[in-house]
Amino acid sequence: MFAHAGLSAGEITGLFALWSVVGVVAEVPAGALADRYSRRAALAAAGVLQAGGYALWILIPGLPSFAAGFVCWGVAGALVSGALEALLYDGLAWVGAEAHFPVVLGRVTAASLIAQLPAAAGATLLFLAGGYALAGWVSVGCCLGAAALASRLPEPPRRAAGDEAGGAGYLATLRAGLTQAASRTVVRRLLLVVSLLGGLDALDEYFPLIARHWGVATAVVPLAVLAIPLTGAAGAAVGGRAAWRRRPWVPAVLLGTSGLVLGAAGLWRQPAGLAGLACYYGMYRWVLVVINARLQQAIDGPSRATVTSVAALGTQIATFGLYAAWVLGQVVAIAALALGAALFLARLPATHDDARQ
């Protein structure tokens, strides 16, 4: 769509860079906003902002509106990243069901991965029927529908959620979240691990390219990589149900195994190696859900979304490390990053009780 509107490759790259910069700058302040006012409102506002960005692209195609749309989308992403897990965890804790958080998070993650498949198919059909405009307006409708659904999510009152500082101002909320992220050793370590693991997820952008490099015909690349997000969804769903609390070493071993499988597939460089890539992605998603759940259980106080946003900020920074690894050694180098993250993960406290100390 951008190229069709006459933008050059450099201008399109600039738009993507703007999108990334806005996300980095807005990440933690947006989490503090959700903590200070309402996580539910943050999710609803994110849907409206993203819808507004898409509407700008359709109504006023051109570089300025495309840039404004990416600013809206970047802020929307920042509003969601901290608020969603905080709302889920505190909402479950409100009714005494916080032990179910890993299961719920696993289901949410699995649904987000599975949804990519019908969305891609729907976009293809919409484009054939009505071009960019029809696909764009349906996207606007989806975002507004998501905002409406988000506005109906239950949210515990701030004080009922254990917020003794419910009347604190925005800056105090932001400071409390940053202080916890920096001063509590286990939270700080978990934030680092979540950031490293989250950065590895950018590998999914390379799945079609990997398939082509490994000898898969270009025409069948979409079908060849179809199993990878499905395996990731299965891993996320299983990870949410895993009895990891009794076997805290399992995530580190599983992540290390996934790195070895990925490295072997990267050295083999054959079409059948996509099965190894799918196995890696399923195990990786299993571990990511487990560690995100551990982070939420380690966080205390009313600034949960702020602390979670610090992890999201770290993920965006770690993503640049994955890009550099791809340039240096492609799949094998990224497998080395996964093994390094597994070694660091093995040094985390073994239990939730340890995380409170």
FIPAVO-587574 format. One record per residue (C-alpha): residue number from 1; x, y, z. Coordinates in pm, 1 decimal, m for minus. Example, Ala and Ser with C-alpha at 12.3 -4.5 7.8 and 13.67 -1.06 7.14 Angstrom:
<atoms>
ATOM / 1 / 1230.0 / m450.0 / 780.0
ATOM / 2 / 1367.0 / m106.0 / 714.0
</atoms>
This chain:
<atoms>
ATOM / 1 / 0.0 / 0.0 / 0.0
ATOM / 2 / 282.4 / 239.8 / 85.6
ATOM / 3 / 463.8 / 162.9 / m238.5
ATOM / 4 / 138.4 / 196.2 / m432.8
ATOM / 5 / 100.4 / 546.7 / m284.9
ATOM / 6 / 437.8 / 639.2 / m435.1
ATOM / 7 / 668.7 / 607.8 / m134.7
ATOM / 8 / 1030.0 / 509.2 / m193.4
ATOM / 9 / 1203.2 / 221.7 / m16.3
ATOM / 10 / 1386.3 / 475.2 / 199.9
ATOM / 11 / 1063.0 / 646.8 / 301.2
ATOM / 12 / 900.7 / 314.9 / 390.3
ATOM / 13 / 1203.2 / 220.8 / 599.8
ATOM / 14 / 1178.7 / 558.4 / 771.7
ATOM / 15 / 817.5 / 484.2 / 862.2
ATOM / 16 / 914.6 / 154.1 / 1022.0
ATOM / 17 / 1191.9 / 329.7 / 1212.9
ATOM / 18 / 944.8 / 592.0 / 1336.1
ATOM / 19 / 710.2 / 314.9 / 1450.0
ATOM / 20 / 991.1 / 153.7 / 1651.7
ATOM / 21 / 1108.0 / 481.3 / 1807.2
ATOM / 22 / 756.2 / 576.7 / 1916.4
ATOM / 23 / 712.2 / 235.0 / 2074.9
ATOM / 24 / 1037.7 / 266.3 / 2267.7
ATOM / 25 / 966.6 / 620.8 / 2389.1
ATOM / 26 / 602.5 / 556.7 / 2484.7
ATOM / 27 / 644.1 / 211.2 / 2641.3
ATOM / 28 / 707.8 / 283.0 / 3009.3
ATOM / 29 / 506.8 / 610.4 / 3031.5
ATOM / 30 / 208.4 / 425.4 / 2883.4
ATOM / 31 / 240.4 / 151.0 / 3144.4
ATOM / 32 / 240.7 / 410.7 / 3420.6
ATOM / 33 / m73.2 / 567.5 / 3272.9
ATOM / 34 / m246.9 / 229.9 / 3287.7
ATOM / 35 / m140.5 / 183.9 / 3650.8
ATOM / 36 / m243.1 / 533.2 / 3756.3
ATOM / 37 / m584.3 / 538.1 / 3588.1
ATOM / 38 / m717.8 / 218.3 / 3430.7
ATOM / 39 / m567.6 / m84.5 / 3255.0
ATOM / 40 / m903.0 / m152.5 / 3090.7
ATOM / 41 / m922.3 / 202.8 / 2957.3
ATOM / 42 / m565.5 / 169.6 / 2824.2
ATOM / 43 / m663.8 / m139.4 / 2622.4
ATOM / 44 / m975.4 / 29.6 / 2486.0
ATOM / 45 / m781.7 / 345.6 / 2396.2
ATOM / 46 / m523.3 / 133.8 / 2214.3
ATOM / 47 / m790.6 / m11.0 / 1987.1
ATOM / 48 / m929.2 / 333.2 / 1907.6
ATOM / 49 / m581.5 / 474.3 / 1836.4
ATOM / 50 / m491.0 / 190.4 / 1602.3
ATOM / 51 / m824.9 / 224.8 / 1423.9
ATOM / 52 / m758.8 / 596.8 / 1383.6
ATOM / 53 / m417.4 / 527.8 / 1235.8
ATOM / 54 / m561.1 / 288.4 / 977.5
ATOM / 55 / m838.3 / 533.3 / 891.2
ATOM / 56 / m577.9 / 802.9 / 821.2
ATOM / 57 / m398.1 / 568.1 / 581.5
ATOM / 58 / m716.8 / 501.6 / 387.0
ATOM / 59 / m861.1 / 853.4 / 382.2
ATOM / 60 / m542.2 / 1055.4 / 322.8
ATOM / 61 / m280.9 / 827.1 / 164.5
ATOM / 62 / 60.5 / 992.7 / 171.0
ATOM / 63 / 376.2 / 1016.4 / 376.7
ATOM / 64 / 245.7 / 1257.0 / 648.2
ATOM / 65 / m67.3 / 1051.8 / 719.3
ATOM / 66 / 127.3 / 726.5 / 706.7
ATOM / 67 / 368.3 / 869.7 / 964.3
ATOM / 68 / 80.2 / 989.9 / 1184.5
ATOM / 69 / m78.3 / 646.4 / 1160.0
ATOM / 70 / 240.8 / 478.7 / 1275.5
ATOM / 71 / 262.3 / 718.3 / 1569.8
ATOM / 72 / m92.2 / 615.1 / 1666.9
ATOM / 73 / m5.0 / 248.2 / 1626.4
ATOM / 74 / 318.1 / 281.5 / 1824.9
ATOM / 75 / 138.7 / 445.0 / 2118.4
ATOM / 76 / m138.1 / 182.9 / 2094.7
ATOM / 77 / 113.0 / m98.9 / 2119.1
ATOM / 78 / 273.5 / 62.7 / 2423.3
ATOM / 79 / m64.6 / 94.4 / 2594.4
ATOM / 80 / m137.0 / m275.5 / 2545.5
ATOM / 81 / 198.7 / m430.6 / 2632.2
ATOM / 82 / 202.4 / m337.7 / 2999.9
ATOM / 83 / m169.4 / m317.9 / 3070.7
ATOM / 84 / m284.3 / m654.7 / 2937.2
ATOM / 85 / m87.6 / m886.6 / 3165.0
ATOM / 86 / m137.4 / m653.2 / 3461.5
ATOM / 87 / m514.8 / m653.8 / 3410.0
ATOM / 88 / m522.6 / m1031.7 / 3372.3
ATOM / 89 / m313.6 / m1097.7 / 3682.1
ATOM / 90 / m478.1 / m846.3 / 3915.4
ATOM / 91 / m822.8 / m942.6 / 3787.7
ATOM / 92 / m756.9 / m1306.4 / 3877.0
ATOM / 93 / m601.7 / m1207.5 / 4211.2
ATOM / 94 / m914.8 / m1004.3 / 4287.1
ATOM / 95 / m1117.5 / m1327.6 / 4297.0
ATOM / 96 / m842.1 / m1538.9 / 4451.4
ATOM / 97 / m756.1 / m1717.0 / 4127.0
ATOM / 98 / m407.5 / m1582.7 / 4052.7
ATOM / 99 / m277.1 / m1940.1 / 4040.0
ATOM / 100 / m463.7 / m1972.4 / 3708.8
ATOM / 101 / m270.3 / m1686.1 / 3549.2
ATOM / 102 / m22.7 / m1908.5 / 3357.8
ATOM / 103 / m312.8 / m2099.7 / 3202.3
ATOM / 104 / m494.6 / m1781.5 / 3101.6
ATOM / 105 / m176.6 / m1624.8 / 2964.5
ATOM / 106 / m104.3 / m1941.2 / 2766.6
ATOM / 107 / m450.8 / m1931.0 / 2611.6
ATOM / 108 / m421.8 / m1561.3 / 2525.9
ATOM / 109 / m83.0 / m1617.3 / 2362.7
ATOM / 110 / m205.8 / m1920.9 / 2169.8
ATOM / 111 / m510.3 / m1731.2 / 2045.0
ATOM / 112 / m294.8 / m1441.6 / 1923.9
ATOM / 113 / m81.2 / m1681.9 / 1719.8
ATOM / 114 / m370.3 / m1882.3 / 1575.5
ATOM / 115 / m552.9 / m1562.3 / 1480.5
ATOM / 116 / m276.6 / m1480.6 / 1231.1
ATOM / 117 / m397.1 / m1757.4 / 1000.1
ATOM / 118 / m760.8 / m1652.6 / 939.9
ATOM / 119 / m649.8 / m1287.9 / 939.9
ATOM / 120 / m406.0 / m1352.8 / 655.3
ATOM / 121 / m666.4 / m1547.7 / 459.3
ATOM / 122 / m929.3 / m1280.3 / 522.9
ATOM / 123 / m696.2 / m1001.8 / 413.4
ATOM / 124 / m630.3 / m1183.1 / 87.5
ATOM / 125 / m1000.5 / m1220.5 / 11.9
ATOM / 126 / m1080.3 / m863.6 / 114.3
ATOM / 127 / m805.2 / m725.9 / m105.6
ATOM / 128 / m930.3 / m925.6 / m403.6
ATOM / 129 / m1282.9 / m797.6 / m342.2
ATOM / 130 / m1215.3 / m432.3 / m267.3
ATOM / 131 / m844.3 / m352.9 / m266.4
ATOM / 132 / m662.0 / m171.4 / 11.2
ATOM / 133 / m969.4 / 32.9 / 104.1
ATOM / 134 / m1190.8 / m263.9 / 192.1
ATOM / 135 / m913.8 / m445.3 / 379.8
ATOM / 136 / m832.8 / m121.8 / 561.3
ATOM / 137 / m1188.3 / m41.3 / 669.6
ATOM / 138 / m1243.9 / m395.0 / 794.5
ATOM / 139 / m920.6 / m354.2 / 992.4
ATOM / 140 / m1060.2 / m32.8 / 1141.6
ATOM / 141 / m1374.8 / m221.2 / 1237.7
ATOM / 142 / m1174.0 / m501.0 / 1398.9
ATOM / 143 / m978.0 / m251.2 / 1608.9
ATOM / 144 / m1292.9 / m73.8 / 1723.5
ATOM / 145 / m1453.3 / m408.9 / 1802.7
ATOM / 146 / m1150.8 / m501.6 / 2011.4
ATOM / 147 / m1175.8 / m167.2 / 2193.5
ATOM / 148 / m1543.4 / m229.3 / 2268.2
ATOM / 149 / m1469.0 / m577.0 / 2402.7
ATOM / 150 / m1181.0 / m444.3 / 2612.2
ATOM / 151 / m1409.9 / m185.2 / 2767.5
ATOM / 152 / m1625.4 / m469.5 / 2900.4
ATOM / 153 / m1342.9 / m654.8 / 3077.1
ATOM / 154 / m1377.2 / m663.7 / 3457.2
ATOM / 155 / m1121.3 / m453.5 / 3640.2
ATOM / 156 / m1070.8 / m461.2 / 4016.8
ATOM / 157 / m1095.7 / m129.5 / 4201.3
ATOM / 158 / m752.0 / 13.9 / 4264.3
ATOM / 159 / m772.1 / m24.1 / 4640.8
ATOM / 160 / m934.4 / m365.0 / 4617.0
ATOM / 161 / m633.8 / m475.4 / 4416.5
ATOM / 162 / m407.7 / m386.5 / 4709.1
ATOM / 163 / m330.3 / m34.0 / 4596.3
ATOM / 164 / m252.8 / 153.0 / 4917.6
ATOM / 165 / m118.7 / 432.2 / 4700.1
ATOM / 166 / m434.7 / 458.7 / 4497.6
ATOM / 167 / m433.3 / 836.3 / 4526.6
ATOM / 168 / m73.1 / 877.5 / 4416.7
ATOM / 169 / m5.2 / 1093.7 / 4114.7
ATOM / 170 / 126.1 / 984.7 / 3779.1
ATOM / 171 / 491.0 / 1062.4 / 3853.5
ATOM / 172 / 475.2 / 875.2 / 4184.4
ATOM / 173 / 328.2 / 573.7 / 4006.7
ATOM / 174 / 597.3 / 585.6 / 3740.8
ATOM / 175 / 869.9 / 619.8 / 4002.0
ATOM / 176 / 734.6 / 327.3 / 4205.7
ATOM / 177 / 740.0 / 99.6 / 3902.8
ATOM / 178 / 1089.9 / 198.3 / 3796.5
ATOM / 179 / 1217.0 / 162.5 / 4153.8
ATOM / 180 / 1082.3 / m191.0 / 4179.4
ATOM / 181 / 1229.3 / m284.3 / 3841.0
ATOM / 182 / 1571.7 / m153.5 / 3943.2
ATOM / 183 / 1594.2 / m239.2 / 4314.1
ATOM / 184 / 1447.2 / m588.4 / 4353.5
ATOM / 185 / 1707.3 / m840.6 / 4242.5
ATOM / 186 / 1472.8 / m1117.4 / 4129.0
ATOM / 187 / 1241.4 / m879.8 / 3944.9
ATOM / 188 / 1541.4 / m723.4 / 3773.0
ATOM / 189 / 1671.4 / m1063.9 / 3665.1
ATOM / 190 / 1330.7 / m1173.8 / 3542.6
ATOM / 191 / 1296.0 / m850.9 / 3346.5
ATOM / 192 / 1627.4 / m921.1 / 3177.9
ATOM / 193 / 1531.3 / m1278.9 / 3090.9
ATOM / 194 / 1187.8 / m1176.4 / 2961.6
ATOM / 195 / 1353.6 / m905.5 / 2750.3
ATOM / 196 / 1604.0 / m1151.7 / 2603.2
ATOM / 197 / 1335.9 / m1409.9 / 2532.1
ATOM / 198 / 1100.2 / m1151.3 / 2386.6
ATOM / 199 / 1372.8 / m1028.5 / 2153.9
ATOM / 200 / 1407.6 / m1380.9 / 2013.2
ATOM / 201 / 1046.7 / m1365.1 / 1894.9
ATOM / 202 / 1151.9 / m1133.7 / 1611.8
ATOM / 203 / 1281.1 / m1446.8 / 1439.1
ATOM / 204 / 926.8 / m1504.0 / 1313.7
ATOM / 205 / 979.7 / m1218.2 / 1067.1
ATOM / 206 / 1243.5 / m1434.5 / 899.6
ATOM / 207 / 1045.4 / m1759.6 / 871.6
ATOM / 208 / 956.8 / m1714.6 / 501.1
ATOM / 209 / 1313.3 / m1607.8 / 421.2
ATOM / 210 / 1455.2 / m1908.2 / 608.3
ATOM / 211 / 1227.6 / m2143.4 / 416.7
ATOM / 212 / 1341.0 / m1996.5 / 86.0
ATOM / 213 / 1709.8 / m2016.1 / 186.6
ATOM / 214 / 1665.2 / m2380.1 / 284.5
ATOM / 215 / 1541.4 / m2477.6 / m60.0
ATOM / 216 / 1163.1 / m2440.0 / m37.4
ATOM / 217 / 1008.3 / m2318.2 / m363.6
ATOM / 218 / 888.4 / m1960.0 / m330.9
ATOM / 219 / 535.2 / m2049.3 / m442.1
ATOM / 220 / 485.4 / m2290.1 / m150.1
ATOM / 221 / 667.7 / m2092.7 / 120.8
ATOM / 222 / 340.0 / m1971.6 / 283.4
ATOM / 223 / 218.2 / m2329.1 / 318.7
ATOM / 224 / 558.9 / m2455.4 / 430.2
ATOM / 225 / 576.2 / m2216.7 / 726.2
ATOM / 226 / 210.5 / m2258.8 / 823.6
ATOM / 227 / 288.6 / m2518.7 / 1091.2
ATOM / 228 / 532.2 / m2292.2 / 1276.3
ATOM / 229 / 281.0 / m2050.5 / 1437.7
ATOM / 230 / 49.4 / m2345.2 / 1507.4
ATOM / 231 / 329.6 / m2523.2 / 1692.6
ATOM / 232 / 401.6 / m2200.4 / 1878.5
ATOM / 233 / 36.1 / m2176.5 / 1980.4
ATOM / 234 / 42.0 / m2534.8 / 2106.3
ATOM / 235 / 359.2 / m2465.2 / 2303.6
ATOM / 236 / 207.3 / m2155.7 / 2463.6
ATOM / 237 / m109.7 / m2341.3 / 2560.8
ATOM / 238 / 84.5 / m2634.0 / 2710.4
ATOM / 239 / 330.0 / m2401.7 / 2883.7
ATOM / 240 / 46.5 / m2234.0 / 3069.9
ATOM / 241 / m59.1 / m2566.7 / 3215.6
ATOM / 242 / 287.6 / m2701.0 / 3294.6
ATOM / 243 / 377.8 / m2788.1 / 3653.1
ATOM / 244 / 689.1 / m2571.9 / 3630.7
ATOM / 245 / 675.3 / m2463.2 / 3993.7
ATOM / 246 / 785.3 / m2808.2 / 4109.0
ATOM / 247 / 1051.6 / m2841.2 / 3840.4
ATOM / 248 / 1201.9 / m2492.4 / 3801.1
ATOM / 249 / 1492.4 / m2626.7 / 3596.3
ATOM / 250 / 1261.4 / m2740.4 / 3316.0
ATOM / 251 / 1228.3 / m2401.6 / 3135.8
ATOM / 252 / 1606.8 / m2359.3 / 3116.9
ATOM / 253 / 1655.8 / m2713.5 / 2987.1
ATOM / 254 / 1373.6 / m2676.4 / 2737.4
ATOM / 255 / 1506.4 / m2344.7 / 2608.2
ATOM / 256 / 1855.8 / m2489.5 / 2578.1
ATOM / 257 / 1716.6 / m2788.8 / 2389.0
ATOM / 258 / 1525.4 / m2560.7 / 2155.8
ATOM / 259 / 1846.8 / m2369.2 / 2084.3
ATOM / 260 / 2028.8 / m2691.1 / 1996.3
ATOM / 261 / 1746.0 / m2800.2 / 1766.7
ATOM / 262 / 1743.2 / m2459.6 / 1597.7
ATOM / 263 / 2120.1 / m2463.4 / 1554.8
ATOM / 264 / 2113.2 / m2812.5 / 1403.3
ATOM / 265 / 1842.5 / m2709.6 / 1157.1
ATOM / 266 / 2043.7 / m2397.9 / 1069.4
ATOM / 267 / 2352.1 / m2605.2 / 993.5
ATOM / 268 / 2154.3 / m2860.5 / 789.1
ATOM / 269 / 1980.1 / m2595.9 / 574.7
ATOM / 270 / 1733.3 / m2837.3 / 412.1
ATOM / 271 / 1354.4 / m2803.2 / 363.0
ATOM / 272 / 1295.2 / m3075.4 / 622.3
ATOM / 273 / 1474.9 / m2850.5 / 869.7
ATOM / 274 / 1152.5 / m2647.9 / 895.6
ATOM / 275 / 1027.0 / m2925.8 / 1122.7
ATOM / 276 / 1314.6 / m2843.6 / 1357.3
ATOM / 277 / 1228.9 / m2474.5 / 1333.0
ATOM / 278 / 869.6 / m2553.6 / 1428.9
ATOM / 279 / 988.0 / m2763.0 / 1726.5
ATOM / 280 / 1212.4 / m2478.4 / 1837.5
ATOM / 281 / 926.2 / m2230.0 / 1817.5
ATOM / 282 / 688.9 / m2450.4 / 2015.5
ATOM / 283 / 942.3 / m2500.2 / 2296.6
ATOM / 284 / 1036.3 / m2131.9 / 2289.5
ATOM / 285 / 673.5 / m2023.4 / 2328.1
ATOM / 286 / 631.0 / m2270.5 / 2614.8
ATOM / 287 / 921.4 / m2109.7 / 2800.3
ATOM / 288 / 811.0 / m1753.3 / 2721.0
ATOM / 289 / 469.0 / m1806.8 / 2879.5
ATOM / 290 / 621.8 / m1967.5 / 3188.2
ATOM / 291 / 874.6 / m1688.7 / 3245.4
ATOM / 292 / 620.5 / m1412.7 / 3185.7
ATOM / 293 / 402.5 / m1579.6 / 3447.7
ATOM / 294 / 695.5 / m1588.5 / 3690.2
ATOM / 295 / 752.5 / m1218.5 / 3633.7
ATOM / 296 / 392.8 / m1131.4 / 3718.3
ATOM / 297 / 408.9 / m1341.0 / 4034.4
ATOM / 298 / 727.5 / m1164.6 / 4142.6
ATOM / 299 / 588.2 / m810.6 / 4099.4
ATOM / 300 / 436.2 / m639.7 / 4404.5
ATOM / 301 / 234.9 / m323.9 / 4447.3
ATOM / 302 / 20.5 / m103.0 / 4223.7
ATOM / 303 / 274.4 / m44.5 / 3944.4
ATOM / 304 / 242.2 / m382.9 / 3775.2
ATOM / 305 / 180.3 / m242.6 / 3425.5
ATOM / 306 / 477.6 / m6.6 / 3460.2
ATOM / 307 / 713.9 / m288.9 / 3553.2
ATOM / 308 / 575.4 / m505.8 / 3272.4
ATOM / 309 / 633.3 / m218.1 / 3031.9
ATOM / 310 / 999.2 / m214.5 / 3133.4
ATOM / 311 / 1015.8 / m574.9 / 3009.6
ATOM / 312 / 847.8 / m473.8 / 2684.4
ATOM / 313 / 1098.4 / m190.9 / 2642.2
ATOM / 314 / 1381.6 / m435.7 / 2701.4
ATOM / 315 / 1229.7 / m667.4 / 2440.8
ATOM / 316 / 1234.1 / m394.0 / 2179.9
ATOM / 317 / 1598.7 / m320.6 / 2255.0
ATOM / 318 / 1688.9 / m692.2 / 2252.2
ATOM / 319 / 1526.3 / m723.8 / 1911.4
ATOM / 320 / 1809.3 / m517.7 / 1764.5
ATOM / 321 / 2048.5 / m778.9 / 1901.4
ATOM / 322 / 1861.8 / m1047.2 / 1709.7
ATOM / 323 / 1884.5 / m841.2 / 1391.5
ATOM / 324 / 2260.3 / m809.5 / 1442.2
ATOM / 325 / 2289.5 / m1183.7 / 1505.5
ATOM / 326 / 2102.4 / m1252.3 / 1183.7
ATOM / 327 / 2347.4 / m1040.1 / 989.2
ATOM / 328 / 2645.6 / m1215.2 / 1149.1
ATOM / 329 / 2534.1 / m1579.1 / 1140.3
ATOM / 330 / 2164.1 / m1607.7 / 1056.3
ATOM / 331 / 1990.7 / m1906.5 / 1221.8
ATOM / 332 / 2300.6 / m2048.2 / 1389.2
ATOM / 333 / 2382.6 / m1716.5 / 1555.9
ATOM / 334 / 2026.1 / m1682.8 / 1683.9
ATOM / 335 / 2046.7 / m2036.7 / 1821.4
ATOM / 336 / 2354.7 / m1922.7 / 2014.3
ATOM / 337 / 2149.0 / m1636.2 / 2161.9
ATOM / 338 / 1884.2 / m1887.5 / 2274.0
ATOM / 339 / 2151.3 / m2100.1 / 2443.5
ATOM / 340 / 2290.2 / m1793.3 / 2618.5
ATOM / 341 / 1942.9 / m1701.3 / 2743.5
ATOM / 342 / 1899.9 / m2059.2 / 2870.2
ATOM / 343 / 2219.6 / m2033.0 / 3074.7
ATOM / 344 / 2103.4 / m1707.6 / 3230.5
ATOM / 345 / 1758.8 / m1856.5 / 3295.1
ATOM / 346 / 1916.5 / m2145.6 / 3484.1
ATOM / 347 / 2051.9 / m1896.6 / 3739.0
ATOM / 348 / 1711.3 / m1757.7 / 3835.7
ATOM / 349 / 1563.1 / m1837.5 / 4179.9
ATOM / 350 / 1395.8 / m2174.8 / 4182.0
ATOM / 351 / 1057.9 / m2092.4 / 4330.0
ATOM / 352 / 799.1 / m1821.0 / 4362.7
ATOM / 353 / 874.9 / m1801.4 / 4734.1
ATOM / 354 / 1236.7 / m1722.7 / 4652.4
ATOM / 355 / 1116.4 / m1449.0 / 4419.2
ATOM / 356 / 950.0 / m1274.2 / 4713.2
ATOM / 357 / 1272.9 / m1253.3 / 4912.4
</atoms>
